[in-house]
Amino acid sequence: MSTSSVNAHDTRLPYDLVVVGAGINGLGIARDAAARGLRTIVIDQEDICSGVSAWSGRLIHGGLRYLEHKDFALVRESLKERERLFKLAPHLVKPVPLLMPFYARNKRPSWLIRLGMIAYDVLSWDKKQPNHTILTKRAVLSRFTGMEPAGLSGSAVFIDGQVEYAERLCVELAVAAQADGADVVTHSRVDGLLRNGSRVTGVQYTDSITGERHSVHGRVVMNAAGPWIDRLLTDVGGVEAPRFIGGSKGSHIIVAPFPGAPHDVVYYESQADGRLVLVIPWMDRYLIGCTDNLYDEEPDSARAEQSEIDYLLHEVNTLVPGAKLTTGDVLYTYSGVRPLPYAPGVPEWKIPRSHIIHDHADEGVEGLFTVIGGKLTTFRQLSEDAVDLTLRSLGLKKTKTITLTSPLPGARVANYEAFSKAFISTGGVPPLSAKRLLALYGVRAADIAALANDDAGLLEVVDEKSGALAAEVVFAIDKEFARTLTDVMARRLLLAFEPGHGIEGARRIATIMGAINGWNEARIQNELDGYVEWLDHLAVPGRPAVQIPGHATSGERENGLPVVGVGLQGGRAEL
């Protein structure tokens, strides 16, 4: 069914499971639950992947540094889940080499890193990727020519994974969940828990776009709201519970290719404090991060501070002396608040990354669970654990999850490589667009090409730099739960992270959305305002706000705008 009416679900019958939070964990839980036959709904106050899931380093990794904490179980779990994602989402999750240099000034001696590499290989004994190798100083400088040679004795090289488009991973989980019967509700803020005595029986929420209020009944409520879990429990739900989240802010900077830049991910020790820092090739640019600072403010208000930018620039310039990067070279930044367990007095980087699913029966509240912690790599295992607990709570027999072997929608083809080659040569879209569609949608690229072939107008390129097509906008609304321009720009087409943030095509995309949804001109203007406001998440301190050419913001429009109706033709909005 079309997702354009996704919030018009049937709330008369109780759901088996109500999931609050549509980040990677909430969506993974909803997908697993629906696939195991539970009547499921997932609700988010914003959009799919609009919180911390989008603000990570976008690596699918085994957690090499967790070996320092002797958390071998988490490393083994992470490595197994990494290999599984290579198989089940090959269009989104891909192996990448990481360099870990040996410097005399490191707090971690080379023998300790070598020992860690051996343990990493042993714990991933069933992987298809090669084991680590050790490069001599000469070999590593030949591979990474811009690297600081002073004090360098060599480097370890090992394989981990990268998901360039974490947002697309989340979208595909939502698509898979809906295909198995789940309802996906976005832009809807939970503002109350329903109770029957000591049992939680559902939630109340308000749709922030329509203003409508709904009550959803559920036999089990799973609080997967990430850094907002405490707010849901205490401020909204009135549940007396201990503090669960000790928020830690991580900031990244994004720069263009620079002199001496590496071709591999480089994982190295900070010279300022001994933390591990990453330089990551990402979307033809470089993602450098991240910081780790205690943060108690509203999670959505997290932004990179100048001190964090200075820290990261110092580290990359120390590693690559020829880079000479300054704040002026920073294209944009982003920050997120990790939903780590509250651990007063423990340094942020030492807080465990393993997940906890708390049963509030411990506080005398039945039917309510809260997900604490977790990481991008291990969302599937967390989801399986959460659904197992749900089945037990419902008194149902445990059934086997399909998520161990079922590919995500974009990978459901016998031979993905053969499909990719055939699509580029025969897909009927320009080569730049074809490669883009494969990278973002996998085999679902064929569905978008079919849309464009049915309506030549949808072959229009709405962003020249990336080759994004008008058909993608239609697809985002009809098949991928997009309700706002920001949904489309930031979490479906990913134009927000391209050079210029897709600004030049933003009005055209908003107009296409308006034609489909029946928006008037005032609504289109508001959507453009909303996207400009959202772009503040990517702000560099002291830099002027982004502007859309020819668009006056709401504060600049003095007398309002005329309302312009949008006609419909043949049941579909005329584009």
DOZA-777424 format. One line per field, with one value per residue (C-alpha): residue in three letters; x, y, z. Coordinates in Angstrom, 2 decimals. Layout:
REM DOZA-777424
code <- ALA / ...
X <- X / ...
Y <- Y / ...
Z <- Z / ...
***
This chain:
REM DOZA-777424
code <- MET / SER / THR / SER / SER / VAL / ASN / ALA / HIS / ASP / THR / ARG / LEU / PRO / TYR / ASP / LEU / VAL / VAL / VAL / GLY / ALA / GLY / ILE / ASN / GLY / LEU / GLY / ILE / ALA / ARG / ASP / ALA / ALA / ALA / ARG / GLY / LEU / ARG / THR / ILE / VAL / ILE / ASP / GLN / GLU / ASP / ILE / CYS / SER / GLY / VAL / SER / ALA / TRP / SER / GLY / ARG / LEU / ILE / HIS / GLY / GLY / LEU / ARG / TYR / LEU / GLU / HIS / LYS / ASP / PHE / ALA / LEU / VAL / ARG / GLU / SER / LEU / LYS / GLU / ARG / GLU / ARG / LEU / PHE / LYS / LEU / ALA / PRO / HIS / LEU / VAL / LYS / PRO / VAL / PRO / LEU / LEU / MET / PRO / PHE / TYR / ALA / ARG / ASN / LYS / ARG / PRO / SER / TRP / LEU / ILE / ARG / LEU / GLY / MET / ILE / ALA / TYR / ASP / VAL / LEU / SER / TRP / ASP / LYS / LYS / GLN / PRO / ASN / HIS / THR / ILE / LEU / THR / LYS / ARG / ALA / VAL / LEU / SER / ARG / PHE / THR / GLY / MET / GLU / PRO / ALA / GLY / LEU / SER / GLY / SER / ALA / VAL / PHE / ILE / ASP / GLY / GLN / VAL / GLU / TYR / ALA / GLU / ARG / LEU / CYS / VAL / GLU / LEU / ALA / VAL / ALA / ALA / GLN / ALA / ASP / GLY / ALA / ASP / VAL / VAL / THR / HIS / SER / ARG / VAL / ASP / GLY / LEU / LEU / ARG / ASN / GLY / SER / ARG / VAL / THR / GLY / VAL / GLN / TYR / THR / ASP / SER / ILE / THR / GLY / GLU / ARG / HIS / SER / VAL / HIS / GLY / ARG / VAL / VAL / MET / ASN / ALA / ALA / GLY / PRO / TRP / ILE / ASP / ARG / LEU / LEU / THR / ASP / VAL / GLY / GLY / VAL / GLU / ALA / PRO / ARG / PHE / ILE / GLY / GLY / SER / LYS / GLY / SER / HIS / ILE / ILE / VAL / ALA / PRO / PHE / PRO / GLY / ALA / PRO / HIS / ASP / VAL / VAL / TYR / TYR / GLU / SER / GLN / ALA / ASP / GLY / ARG / LEU / VAL / LEU / VAL / ILE / PRO / TRP / MET / ASP / ARG / TYR / LEU / ILE / GLY / CYS / THR / ASP / ASN / LEU / TYR / ASP / GLU / GLU / PRO / ASP / SER / ALA / ARG / ALA / GLU / GLN / SER / GLU / ILE / ASP / TYR / LEU / LEU / HIS / GLU / VAL / ASN / THR / LEU / VAL / PRO / GLY / ALA / LYS / LEU / THR / THR / GLY / ASP / VAL / LEU / TYR / THR / TYR / SER / GLY / VAL / ARG / PRO / LEU / PRO / TYR / ALA / PRO / GLY / VAL / PRO / GLU / TRP / LYS / ILE / PRO / ARG / SER / HIS / ILE / ILE / HIS / ASP / HIS / ALA / ASP / GLU / GLY / VAL / GLU / GLY / LEU / PHE / THR / VAL / ILE / GLY / GLY / LYS / LEU / THR / THR / PHE / ARG / GLN / LEU / SER / GLU / ASP / ALA / VAL / ASP / LEU / THR / LEU / ARG / SER / LEU / GLY / LEU / LYS / LYS / THR / LYS / THR / ILE / THR / LEU / THR / SER / PRO / LEU / PRO / GLY / ALA / ARG / VAL / ALA / ASN / TYR / GLU / ALA / PHE / SER / LYS / ALA / PHE / ILE / SER / THR / GLY / GLY / VAL / PRO / PRO / LEU / SER / ALA / LYS / ARG / LEU / LEU / ALA / LEU / TYR / GLY / VAL / ARG / ALA / ALA / ASP / ILE / ALA / ALA / LEU / ALA / ASN / ASP / ASP / ALA / GLY / LEU / LEU / GLU / VAL / VAL / ASP / GLU / LYS / SER / GLY / ALA / LEU / ALA / ALA / GLU / VAL / VAL / PHE / ALA / ILE / ASP / LYS / GLU / PHE / ALA / ARG / THR / LEU / THR / ASP / VAL / MET / ALA / ARG / ARG / LEU / LEU / LEU / ALA / PHE / GLU / PRO / GLY / HIS / GLY / ILE / GLU / GLY / ALA / ARG / ARG / ILE / ALA / THR / ILE / MET / GLY / ALA / ILE / ASN / GLY / TRP / ASN / GLU / ALA / ARG / ILE / GLN / ASN / GLU / LEU / ASP / GLY / TYR / VAL / GLU / TRP / LEU / ASP / HIS / LEU / ALA / VAL / PRO / GLY / ARG / PRO / ALA / VAL / GLN / ILE / PRO / GLY / HIS / ALA / THR / SER / GLY / GLU / ARG / GLU / ASN / GLY / LEU / PRO / VAL / VAL / GLY / VAL / GLY / LEU / GLN / GLY / GLY / ARG / ALA / GLU / LEU
X <- 0.00 / 1.05 / 2.67 / 1.21 / -1.65 / 0.60 / -0.77 / -4.36 / -4.01 / -6.73 / -6.44 / -9.58 / -7.91 / -4.96 / -1.53 / 0.63 / 3.58 / 3.85 / 7.40 / 8.29 / 11.23 / 12.02 / 15.78 / 17.81 / 16.81 / 13.10 / 12.79 / 14.76 / 12.41 / 9.33 / 10.62 / 11.44 / 8.15 / 6.01 / 7.89 / 7.14 / 3.42 / 2.97 / 0.58 / 3.05 / 3.19 / 6.26 / 5.87 / 8.43 / 8.23 / 10.10 / 11.01 / 12.71 / 16.38 / 16.02 / 17.95 / 21.24 / 21.18 / 21.98 / 24.81 / 27.24 / 30.55 / 28.64 / 30.92 / 29.69 / 32.50 / 33.43 / 34.41 / 38.16 / 38.51 / 36.07 / 38.90 / 40.52 / 37.58 / 37.79 / 34.25 / 34.91 / 31.23 / 30.32 / 33.20 / 32.15 / 28.51 / 29.52 / 31.72 / 28.96 / 26.44 / 28.91 / 29.32 / 25.56 / 25.00 / 27.58 / 25.32 / 21.86 / 22.47 / 25.42 / 24.20 / 24.43 / 27.02 / 30.41 / 33.83 / 36.47 / 40.13 / 41.26 / 44.82 / 45.96 / 49.44 / 52.18 / 53.67 / 56.32 / 54.27 / 51.15 / 49.97 / 49.16 / 52.44 / 52.64 / 52.83 / 49.49 / 47.85 / 49.26 / 47.84 / 44.47 / 44.58 / 45.16 / 42.24 / 40.06 / 40.86 / 40.23 / 36.85 / 35.90 / 37.09 / 34.07 / 34.39 / 34.93 / 37.19 / 40.98 / 42.80 / 44.82 / 48.24 / 51.16 / 52.81 / 56.36 / 56.99 / 58.01 / 54.91 / 52.49 / 54.05 / 53.76 / 50.06 / 49.33 / 51.80 / 50.65 / 51.13 / 53.49 / 56.64 / 58.29 / 58.03 / 56.20 / 57.28 / 54.47 / 50.74 / 48.12 / 45.56 / 42.26 / 38.77 / 35.60 / 32.37 / 30.89 / 27.30 / 27.61 / 23.86 / 22.69 / 19.41 / 18.77 / 19.41 / 16.71 / 14.29 / 14.68 / 13.96 / 10.75 / 9.81 / 10.44 / 8.43 / 5.47 / 5.60 / 5.13 / 2.16 / 3.60 / 2.29 / 4.89 / 3.86 / 6.12 / 6.01 / 3.91 / 5.00 / 3.98 / 2.47 / 1.11 / 1.10 / -2.24 / -2.66 / -4.93 / -3.86 / -0.19 / -0.15 / 0.76 / -1.81 / -0.68 / 0.24 / -1.35 / 0.28 / -0.25 / 0.46 / 2.62 / 1.60 / -2.18 / -2.58 / -4.73 / -4.54 / -4.66 / -4.75 / -3.06 / -3.63 / -0.94 / -0.31 / 3.39 / 5.06 / 8.75 / 10.50 / 13.24 / 13.46 / 17.26 / 18.49 / 14.83 / 13.96 / 14.10 / 11.84 / 9.28 / 9.32 / 9.32 / 8.08 / 5.47 / 4.71 / 5.00 / 6.97 / 9.16 / 12.40 / 16.11 / 17.94 / 18.96 / 20.75 / 24.07 / 24.20 / 27.53 / 27.81 / 29.88 / 30.68 / 32.11 / 33.46 / 33.21 / 35.89 / 36.69 / 39.63 / 42.82 / 46.56 / 47.89 / 44.43 / 44.27 / 42.34 / 41.60 / 39.85 / 42.55 / 41.99 / 44.61 / 45.39 / 44.72 / 47.81 / 45.78 / 44.12 / 44.83 / 41.30 / 40.91 / 40.09 / 38.95 / 39.50 / 36.85 / 36.42 / 32.69 / 30.53 / 33.64 / 34.66 / 36.10 / 34.28 / 36.55 / 35.55 / 34.57 / 34.49 / 33.06 / 31.67 / 29.05 / 25.81 / 22.69 / 20.78 / 17.91 / 19.45 / 18.17 / 19.99 / 23.42 / 25.73 / 29.47 / 31.25 / 34.33 / 36.44 / 35.44 / 36.24 / 39.63 / 40.33 / 39.53 / 41.44 / 44.49 / 44.38 / 44.07 / 46.76 / 49.07 / 48.46 / 48.69 / 51.04 / 50.40 / 46.69 / 46.88 / 43.12 / 41.38 / 37.81 / 37.39 / 37.91 / 35.06 / 32.12 / 29.70 / 29.49 / 27.08 / 26.57 / 24.53 / 23.94 / 24.77 / 22.14 / 24.75 / 23.85 / 24.04 / 27.35 / 28.34 / 32.07 / 32.97 / 34.73 / 32.43 / 34.76 / 34.81 / 31.02 / 29.93 / 28.31 / 26.37 / 22.60 / 20.19 / 16.43 / 14.90 / 11.61 / 9.72 / 8.00 / 11.00 / 9.32 / 5.83 / 4.88 / 3.80 / 3.87 / 6.63 / 10.22 / 13.02 / 15.96 / 19.20 / 22.40 / 23.22 / 25.06 / 24.47 / 26.28 / 24.32 / 20.77 / 19.60 / 20.68 / 19.17 / 15.92 / 15.84 / 16.38 / 13.61 / 11.09 / 11.98 / 11.18 / 7.94 / 6.81 / 7.62 / 5.70 / 2.68 / 2.83 / 3.50 / 5.83 / 9.21 / 9.51 / 12.63 / 13.43 / 13.76 / 16.19 / 19.14 / 18.81 / 16.28 / 17.90 / 16.72 / 14.40 / 17.18 / 19.13 / 16.40 / 17.90 / 19.83 / 22.93 / 23.28 / 26.43 / 24.80 / 21.71 / 23.85 / 25.69 / 22.47 / 20.73 / 23.50 / 23.40 / 19.65 / 17.89 / 16.70 / 18.12 / 21.29 / 24.52 / 25.08 / 21.52 / 21.76 / 24.85 / 23.20 / 20.00 / 21.94 / 23.93 / 20.82 / 18.12 / 19.79 / 17.42 / 14.59 / 16.31 / 14.35 / 11.08 / 12.18 / 13.29 / 9.88 / 8.19 / 10.31 / 9.66 / 5.90 / 6.02 / 8.79 / 8.40 / 9.80 / 13.11 / 13.75 / 17.04 / 16.24 / 19.83 / 22.50 / 25.48 / 24.09 / 21.78 / 18.78 / 15.52 / 12.00 / 10.90 / 12.80 / 10.65 / 7.47 / 8.93 / 9.88 / 6.28 / 4.48 / 6.77 / 9.06 / 6.97 / 8.27 / 5.92 / 8.06 / 10.66 / 13.28 / 12.35 / 13.08 / 16.22 / 17.89 / 16.73 / 15.51 / 17.46 / 20.37 / 20.86 / 21.39 / 24.87 / 25.86 / 27.80 / 25.42 / 22.96 / 20.73 / 19.65 / 19.41 / 16.82 / 14.96 / 12.15 / 11.58 / 11.44 / 9.04 / 6.86 / 6.75 / 5.79 / 3.15 / 1.62 / 1.36 / 0.09 / -2.12 / -0.02 / -0.72 / 2.06 / 2.09 / 2.69 / 5.51 / 7.11 / 6.79 / 8.46 / 11.37 / 11.59 / 11.62 / 14.46 / 16.57 / 15.94 / 16.95 / 20.21 / 21.31 / 22.14 / 25.07 / 26.19 / 29.76 / 30.01 / 30.22 / 29.22 / 26.15 / 23.00 / 22.27 / 19.87 / 17.73 / 18.13 / 15.02 / 13.35 / 12.42 / 12.23 / 9.12 / 10.76 / 11.49 / 8.04 / 6.10 / 2.66 / 2.27 / 1.94 / -0.99 / -2.57 / -2.14 / -4.16 / -2.51 / -4.59 / -4.86 / -4.81 / -5.89 / -5.78 / -2.13 / -0.92 / 0.25 / 3.99
Y <- 0.00 / 3.59 / 5.12 / 8.52 / 7.75 / 6.07 / 7.94 / 6.94 / 3.53 / 1.61 / 2.24 / 0.37 / -2.98 / -3.19 / -3.76 / -6.51 / -4.11 / -0.32 / 0.87 / 4.48 / 5.68 / 5.13 / 5.11 / 2.04 / 0.13 / 0.96 / 0.12 / -3.08 / -4.13 / -3.26 / -5.20 / -8.31 / -8.19 / -7.80 / -10.60 / -12.88 / -12.14 / -9.49 / -6.62 / -3.77 / 0.02 / 2.25 / 5.97 / 8.78 / 12.42 / 13.40 / 11.19 / 7.88 / 8.17 / 11.79 / 11.35 / 9.84 / 7.04 / 9.66 / 11.32 / 8.45 / 7.79 / 5.47 / 2.52 / -1.04 / -2.29 / -5.03 / -2.63 / -3.08 / -0.61 / -2.62 / -5.11 / -2.56 / -3.02 / -6.82 / -6.82 / -9.86 / -10.80 / -7.44 / -7.64 / -11.13 / -10.05 / -6.98 / -8.98 / -11.52 / -8.77 / -6.96 / -10.10 / -10.59 / -7.06 / -7.62 / -10.44 / -8.98 / -5.37 / -5.43 / -2.29 / -0.28 / -2.00 / -2.60 / -3.78 / -1.05 / -1.25 / 0.58 / 1.68 / 1.84 / 3.42 / 2.64 / 5.88 / 6.05 / 8.78 / 6.57 / 5.55 / 2.15 / 0.43 / -1.38 / -4.78 / -4.10 / -3.13 / -6.28 / -8.35 / -6.65 / -7.45 / -11.14 / -11.17 / -9.40 / -12.08 / -14.90 / -13.44 / -13.15 / -16.63 / -17.25 / -14.08 / -14.03 / -10.98 / -11.47 / -11.28 / -8.24 / -7.51 / -5.48 / -2.90 / -1.66 / 2.07 / 2.13 / 0.23 / 2.39 / 5.63 / 4.27 / 3.58 / 6.79 / 9.30 / 12.29 / 10.63 / 12.12 / 9.93 / 11.09 / 8.38 / 6.00 / 2.35 / 0.76 / 0.14 / -2.54 / -2.92 / -4.68 / -4.84 / -3.43 / -2.15 / 1.18 / 2.28 / 5.59 / 6.12 / 5.13 / 6.88 / 4.48 / 1.49 / 2.77 / 3.46 / -0.09 / -1.48 / 0.58 / -0.65 / -4.26 / -3.78 / -2.37 / -5.18 / -7.60 / -5.67 / -3.00 / 0.57 / 3.33 / 6.71 / 9.76 / 13.39 / 12.29 / 13.12 / 10.77 / 12.92 / 10.33 / 6.67 / 4.90 / 3.00 / 0.39 / 0.15 / -0.81 / -1.85 / 0.38 / -0.26 / 2.07 / 5.64 / 8.94 / 11.04 / 14.21 / 14.43 / 17.56 / 18.18 / 17.80 / 18.56 / 15.43 / 13.47 / 9.69 / 6.94 / 3.67 / 0.64 / -1.98 / -5.04 / -4.13 / -0.73 / -0.65 / 2.63 / 2.85 / 6.65 / 6.75 / 9.80 / 10.75 / 7.58 / 9.35 / 12.15 / 9.60 / 7.83 / 10.73 / 13.87 / 12.13 / 8.84 / 9.70 / 6.50 / 6.53 / 5.08 / 5.70 / 7.86 / 5.63 / 7.92 / 9.67 / 11.56 / 11.84 / 14.19 / 13.17 / 15.75 / 15.27 / 17.66 / 17.17 / 18.45 / 18.19 / 16.03 / 17.68 / 17.37 / 14.06 / 12.66 / 8.87 / 6.46 / 4.20 / 4.85 / 5.83 / 4.96 / 6.61 / 7.83 / 11.44 / 13.36 / 15.53 / 12.92 / 9.42 / 8.90 / 7.17 / 9.45 / 8.52 / 10.04 / 8.41 / 8.74 / 9.44 / 10.54 / 11.72 / 13.85 / 13.15 / 12.64 / 13.35 / 12.49 / 12.21 / 14.02 / 12.57 / 15.10 / 14.84 / 16.50 / 17.05 / 19.40 / 18.59 / 16.03 / 17.76 / 20.93 / 19.28 / 21.17 / 21.12 / 23.75 / 25.62 / 23.85 / 20.47 / 21.63 / 22.90 / 19.56 / 17.54 / 19.88 / 19.69 / 15.91 / 15.56 / 18.20 / 16.30 / 13.09 / 14.77 / 17.78 / 18.84 / 19.17 / 22.49 / 22.45 / 25.38 / 26.09 / 27.69 / 24.24 / 22.69 / 22.21 / 21.38 / 19.56 / 17.31 / 16.19 / 13.57 / 12.43 / 8.79 / 6.99 / 5.55 / 4.23 / 6.74 / 6.08 / 9.02 / 9.38 / 7.11 / 8.78 / 8.81 / 6.71 / 3.99 / 3.60 / 0.18 / 0.11 / -3.10 / -2.80 / -3.28 / -3.88 / -2.85 / -4.38 / -1.77 / -4.50 / -3.90 / -0.59 / -2.09 / -1.02 / -3.91 / -4.02 / -1.42 / -2.00 / 0.52 / 0.04 / 1.51 / 1.84 / -0.28 / 0.66 / 0.84 / -2.41 / -4.58 / -3.29 / -6.64 / -8.62 / -5.98 / -6.23 / -10.00 / -9.78 / -7.17 / -9.24 / -12.37 / -10.44 / -9.17 / -12.70 / -13.86 / -10.93 / -11.80 / -15.43 / -16.51 / -19.22 / -18.00 / -18.23 / -17.98 / -14.60 / -14.28 / -11.37 / -13.77 / -14.67 / -12.36 / -9.66 / -6.08 / -5.01 / -3.45 / -6.71 / -9.18 / -10.60 / -13.78 / -12.03 / -8.41 / -7.74 / -9.07 / -6.95 / -3.84 / -4.30 / -4.95 / -1.94 / 0.46 / -0.75 / -1.24 / 0.64 / 3.44 / 6.28 / 8.36 / 6.68 / 9.15 / 8.62 / 4.85 / 4.61 / 6.87 / 4.81 / 1.59 / 3.12 / 4.37 / 1.85 / -1.38 / -3.52 / -1.10 / 1.20 / -0.74 / 0.45 / 4.06 / 3.53 / 1.98 / 5.11 / 7.29 / 5.07 / 5.30 / 9.10 / 10.83 / 13.90 / 11.92 / 11.52 / 15.18 / 15.64 / 17.71 / 17.95 / 18.27 / 17.39 / 14.05 / 13.11 / 12.79 / 12.26 / 13.58 / 9.93 / 9.60 / 12.32 / 10.49 / 7.22 / 8.80 / 9.89 / 6.85 / 4.10 / 5.49 / 7.46 / 10.96 / 13.73 / 16.87 / 18.43 / 17.82 / 14.13 / 13.95 / 16.08 / 14.75 / 11.15 / 9.82 / 11.47 / 12.46 / 15.73 / 17.54 / 16.00 / 16.81 / 19.97 / 22.89 / 20.73 / 20.40 / 24.02 / 24.75 / 22.03 / 22.46 / 24.62 / 22.25 / 19.27 / 21.09 / 21.92 / 18.28 / 17.30 / 20.02 / 18.73 / 15.23 / 16.28 / 19.19 / 21.82 / 25.48 / 28.02 / 29.00 / 25.37 / 25.08 / 28.19 / 26.73 / 23.51 / 25.49 / 27.40 / 24.12 / 22.73 / 25.87 / 25.63 / 21.96 / 22.75 / 24.42 / 20.85 / 21.07 / 24.56 / 25.73 / 28.28 / 31.85 / 31.04 / 32.69 / 30.58 / 28.75 / 30.54 / 29.16 / 31.37 / 33.45 / 32.28 / 34.75 / 33.20 / 33.58 / 36.41 / 38.27 / 37.94 / 41.01 / 40.56 / 36.84 / 35.00 / 34.29 / 30.86 / 29.01 / 25.83 / 22.76 / 20.82 / 17.07 / 15.17 / 11.59 / 10.86 / 11.93 / 15.41 / 17.14 / 17.75
Z <- 0.00 / -0.38 / 2.66 / 1.91 / 4.31 / 6.83 / 9.84 / 9.06 / 10.72 / 12.53 / 16.29 / 17.34 / 18.00 / 20.40 / 18.97 / 20.37 / 20.42 / 20.37 / 19.66 / 20.47 / 18.42 / 14.73 / 14.93 / 14.00 / 17.16 / 17.12 / 13.43 / 13.87 / 16.68 / 14.61 / 11.63 / 13.67 / 15.59 / 12.48 / 10.73 / 13.71 / 13.42 / 16.11 / 15.33 / 15.57 / 15.32 / 15.52 / 16.31 / 16.14 / 17.16 / 13.98 / 11.05 / 10.43 / 11.45 / 12.49 / 15.74 / 16.82 / 14.20 / 11.56 / 13.47 / 13.90 / 12.14 / 9.79 / 10.39 / 10.86 / 13.02 / 15.41 / 18.17 / 18.24 / 21.11 / 23.24 / 23.62 / 25.93 / 28.28 / 27.90 / 26.50 / 24.31 / 24.11 / 22.57 / 20.09 / 19.02 / 18.69 / 16.69 / 14.33 / 13.68 / 12.97 / 10.71 / 8.58 / 8.49 / 7.19 / 4.45 / 3.24 / 3.89 / 2.80 / 0.35 / -1.43 / 1.79 / 4.01 / 2.43 / 3.61 / 3.98 / 5.02 / 8.15 / 8.88 / 12.50 / 12.65 / 15.15 / 16.50 / 19.21 / 20.94 / 21.23 / 24.67 / 23.18 / 22.18 / 18.84 / 20.53 / 22.23 / 18.93 / 17.30 / 20.16 / 19.67 / 15.95 / 16.70 / 19.15 / 16.57 / 13.99 / 16.47 / 17.46 / 13.76 / 12.87 / 10.59 / 8.50 / 4.75 / 4.93 / 5.19 / 8.50 / 9.44 / 7.99 / 9.33 / 7.08 / 7.47 / 7.73 / 4.06 / 2.97 / 4.93 / 3.64 / 0.12 / 0.72 / 2.66 / 1.28 / 3.33 / 6.69 / 9.31 / 9.15 / 12.40 / 15.04 / 12.69 / 12.70 / 10.69 / 10.70 / 11.09 / 8.29 / 8.91 / 7.43 / 8.94 / 7.38 / 6.35 / 5.81 / 3.99 / 4.13 / 7.61 / 6.82 / 3.94 / 6.20 / 8.54 / 5.69 / 4.41 / 7.87 / 7.90 / 4.42 / 5.47 / 8.68 / 6.79 / 4.23 / 7.14 / 8.49 / 10.81 / 10.87 / 10.70 / 12.13 / 11.86 / 13.02 / 15.97 / 19.49 / 22.28 / 25.01 / 27.41 / 28.42 / 28.73 / 32.01 / 33.50 / 37.11 / 37.19 / 33.52 / 30.60 / 27.86 / 25.09 / 24.26 / 23.30 / 20.62 / 18.63 / 14.91 / 14.64 / 11.01 / 11.25 / 14.97 / 15.39 / 18.64 / 18.75 / 21.35 / 20.44 / 22.60 / 22.93 / 25.04 / 25.30 / 24.90 / 23.97 / 24.73 / 22.07 / 22.01 / 22.25 / 24.18 / 24.84 / 26.83 / 30.20 / 28.94 / 27.78 / 31.13 / 33.57 / 31.79 / 29.63 / 31.30 / 34.97 / 35.57 / 38.65 / 37.34 / 37.80 / 35.28 / 32.39 / 29.93 / 30.50 / 27.24 / 25.47 / 22.50 / 19.51 / 16.82 / 13.32 / 10.72 / 6.96 / 4.61 / 0.90 / -0.26 / 0.98 / 0.24 / 1.50 / 2.33 / 2.78 / 0.57 / 3.54 / 6.83 / 9.32 / 12.96 / 15.14 / 18.62 / 19.51 / 20.51 / 22.89 / 25.08 / 23.76 / 22.43 / 19.08 / 16.14 / 12.64 / 9.20 / 7.00 / 3.22 / 2.87 / -0.08 / -1.99 / 0.98 / 4.44 / 7.72 / 10.69 / 14.21 / 16.75 / 20.06 / 23.26 / 25.74 / 28.46 / 27.28 / 29.36 / 27.07 / 24.70 / 22.30 / 19.17 / 20.18 / 19.94 / 17.59 / 16.98 / 19.05 / 17.91 / 20.56 / 19.08 / 15.56 / 16.72 / 18.43 / 15.30 / 12.99 / 15.24 / 15.17 / 11.40 / 10.81 / 13.18 / 11.24 / 7.81 / 8.11 / 4.52 / 5.08 / 6.92 / 7.42 / 9.09 / 10.09 / 6.67 / 5.09 / 7.07 / 4.71 / 7.51 / 10.81 / 12.63 / 16.22 / 18.02 / 21.57 / 22.20 / 24.32 / 26.68 / 30.11 / 32.94 / 34.70 / 36.92 / 37.41 / 34.48 / 31.50 / 28.47 / 26.32 / 28.99 / 29.25 / 27.88 / 24.43 / 25.01 / 25.16 / 28.05 / 27.79 / 31.09 / 32.28 / 34.30 / 36.24 / 38.52 / 39.45 / 39.58 / 36.01 / 33.78 / 29.99 / 29.56 / 28.46 / 27.82 / 25.45 / 26.81 / 24.79 / 21.78 / 18.61 / 14.89 / 14.15 / 16.58 / 16.05 / 14.67 / 17.74 / 20.03 / 18.07 / 18.35 / 22.12 / 22.45 / 20.51 / 22.47 / 25.66 / 24.13 / 23.25 / 26.77 / 28.26 / 26.08 / 27.13 / 23.56 / 22.35 / 21.18 / 17.40 / 15.27 / 13.77 / 10.00 / 10.38 / 10.58 / 6.92 / 5.24 / 3.06 / 3.31 / 0.47 / -1.60 / -1.67 / -2.55 / -5.72 / -6.41 / -7.77 / -6.73 / -8.77 / -11.95 / -11.29 / -10.84 / -14.12 / -15.99 / -14.44 / -15.43 / -19.03 / -19.47 / -16.65 / -18.91 / -16.79 / -17.31 / -16.08 / -13.22 / -12.01 / -12.43 / -10.20 / -7.66 / -7.57 / -7.02 / -4.16 / -2.35 / -3.26 / -4.38 / -6.44 / -5.65 / -8.14 / -10.76 / -9.16 / -9.49 / -13.09 / -13.82 / -12.43 / -14.70 / -17.72 / -17.13 / -16.89 / -18.84 / -16.65 / -13.74 / -15.58 / -14.76 / -12.90 / -9.80 / -8.58 / -11.26 / -9.05 / -7.86 / -10.74 / -8.41 / -10.32 / -9.83 / -9.67 / -6.38 / -4.84 / -5.83 / -4.53 / -1.20 / -0.65 / -2.03 / -0.72 / 1.96 / 4.48 / 3.60 / 4.77 / 4.65 / 2.40 / 5.07 / 5.14 / 1.42 / 1.37 / 4.52 / 4.89 / 1.52 / -1.31 / 1.00 / -0.88 / 2.41 / 2.56 / -1.01 / -1.95 / -1.58 / 0.40 / -2.69 / -2.23 / -5.95 / -6.46 / -3.16 / -4.55 / -7.48 / -5.13 / -2.80 / -5.81 / -6.88 / -3.34 / -3.31 / -6.52 / -5.07 / -1.64 / -2.68 / -0.93 / -1.58 / -2.09 / 1.56 / 2.57 / 0.01 / 1.49 / 4.99 / 3.85 / 2.43 / 5.72 / 7.60 / 5.52 / 5.98 / 9.73 / 9.78 / 8.00 / 11.22 / 12.36 / 9.93 / 10.96 / 11.36 / 14.23 / 13.02 / 9.46 / 7.87 / 7.63 / 4.38 / 2.02 / -0.80 / -3.89 / -4.51 / -1.29 / 1.43 / 4.88 / 6.99 / 8.93 / 5.71 / 4.19 / 5.27 / 3.83 / 3.41 / 0.13 / -2.15 / -1.86 / -5.12 / -5.65 / -7.18 / -9.69 / -10.01 / -13.26 / -13.68 / -9.96 / -9.64 / -8.97 / -12.12 / -11.87
***
